[in-house]
Amino acid sequence: MEARTKKHHELYDALSAIVGKKYVVDDEFELIPYARDISYFQGSMPGIAVRPASTEEVAAIVKVANRTKYPIVVKGGGNAGGGVTPGEPGRNIMIDMGRLDKIVVDIENLKVTSGSGARLSTIDDALRPYGYYTSTVVGPYYSATSGGLASGIAGAGFGRNMSSMGCNWTQVMGLKVVLPNGDIITTGEGPSQNTNCDEIFFREVTGPDLTGLFTASGGAFGLITEVVQKVIPIPKYMKAICYLTPTMEATWDISLELSKMGRCPYTNVMMFEMSNYMVKPLAGGIDAYGALLYCVEADNEQEVDIRIKEISDVCEKYGAIHGNEQLDQFAMKGATGTMEMVHDVGANSCPFMTWESMVPRANSLEYAKGLVESFESVPGHRENATAAGMYLVPMGHIFLVGVTLRSGFQTPEAEEHMRKTWEAGARFMRSKGTSSAYGQGTNSQFIAETWSPTYANTMSLIKKALDPNGIMCPGLWNLR
């Protein structure tokens, strides 16, 4: 009997010639992991997936896409919570950046260069022997990538000391980007910007700075292949403490008072509701609204103790009580990310949906309450055992309000309910003039719907100028 052979994708040979057959996938079963992220949003199956190992290989793939008019979508660590970028289902070339994971440490110039596929934990691992770290994230620390962080989250993400350092865009020195026509550009005084410069050193005096165009763009204007970040000395002393708050209002009162001090006493702080799957098992049955997890860093032990005392005085003023040893330990090694991350405190046993939005500090409590009400207004909230765990991060003049939506069931009905709940929250956010911080998939479409006509037109002009064939992540930000 004659053997039947599967017909390869039209671009299989062309892409294999660039990266090798080992790194090209066009079998439908093998493509399934590329179709979804961690959320409940329905997937978008690519036509073929390819795993390049260098910027030059990415550029060659993009040129093939331009020549053949096949759309490109991109994958980092797969941690986006708003659905993958749809592109054109069944036709997309999915570029998996996982093999671009080279890390180059340059302590003399206080910087680290990482491939866009480098995991955030491995970047810290490379820096730790030198006594340094770089601003990555609290989580997902082991699976998120540097390119995904820079490209997919507002402000290039929120680092382990976000309450005192703000968003990561202040820490990004430059990017290497493959443009939609296959050209390669380096921002931040890189060699393609300055003919007399071999490496990225600074963004401050380089003329118009293009770094921000690609940061948090999701890949609509180009694919980030390298990220250069500042490195920071690991502090000599650090201490953490947890306070349990009696009410939502008390939580905000504490956060507002501490955040407006001339010198914030903490290096980082996060609040999780007590129902959080990590916090609840550690609380030992203590009844409270939420857990404020503070981390303090300084050059000497006396300064750390002074700051802890300042935090304690304000917390206790509003009726908060000191947690227990387990929660203090979690504040040090888990929620506030001091490079020693907790491995064994809870895990997600089912899909979930997460977003983070930023609002002015003054009306953040009103916003948070309205967000919760929008979730509870969706029919089926109780039947599907939907939990909307909230977390809060003061960041100076703004508060980051995060939500993790989870269901007690893994059924089609529960998935549909979660999508409706997500959309209700997204509508509320837009009505308050803010949006999710994630620049991927469905999130980007929600955000773009709020753009003014002039702003939307400007973005469309940039997209058309850089990507006249419309192949780079089509549909992202509703741009094609």
Protein Blocks (a to p, Z undefined) as FASTA:
>chain_A
ZZddddddfklmmmmmmnopklccfbfklmmmmmpcfbfbdcdddfbdcddfbfklmmmm
mmmmmmnopacdddfehpacgbpafkjghjaccddfklmmcccddfknopadddfklcfk
lmmmmmmmnopacdfbfbdfklmcfklmmmmpghhiaafklmmnopaklmpnbdcdddfk
opacdehhiaklmmkbfbdfbfklnojafklmmgonlomnoccfbdcdddddddfbdcdd
ddddfbfklmmmmmmmmmmpmbafbfbdcdddfklmklmmmnnopacfbdcddddddfbf
klmmmmmmmmmmmmmmnopacddfklmmmmmmmmnonoiacfkgopafbdcddddddddf
klmmmmmmmmmmmmmmpghklmnopacddddddehjaccdddddddfbdcfklmmmmmmm
mmmmmmmmmmnopacfbfghjlmmmmmmmpcfklmmmmmmmmmmmmmnopgoghiaoiZZ
